[in-house]
Amino acid sequence: MTSRHDVSSRRLVTNRQERTKTMNCYDCLPGATTTPAVAVCTRCGAALCRDHLYAGTTEVHDTPGLGRATHEVAARRITCRVCAGAERT
């Protein structure tokens, strides 16, 4: 018979093993290659490798009562090439 402690420790080991799974690049899949993803598209949520991501910038807007609404420094925005192309058209 197993105790509650044994069951909870097994569950902890299982959770650790699940964290080591890697996500592969969505755009590499049609070429039948598996490349680990390094980012996620902020628009569509696709996992991306270094070759398929587009790193751009975007203005950060706040909704204050009075005063400046746009920050001076632009934020980084990572998208896939499909979403980057759609945003430019």
Secondary structure, 3 states (H helix, E strand, C coil): CCCHHHHHHHHHHHHHHHHCCCCECCCCHHHCCCCECCEECCCCCCEECCCCEEEEEECCECCCCCCCCECCCCEEEEEEHHHHHHHHC
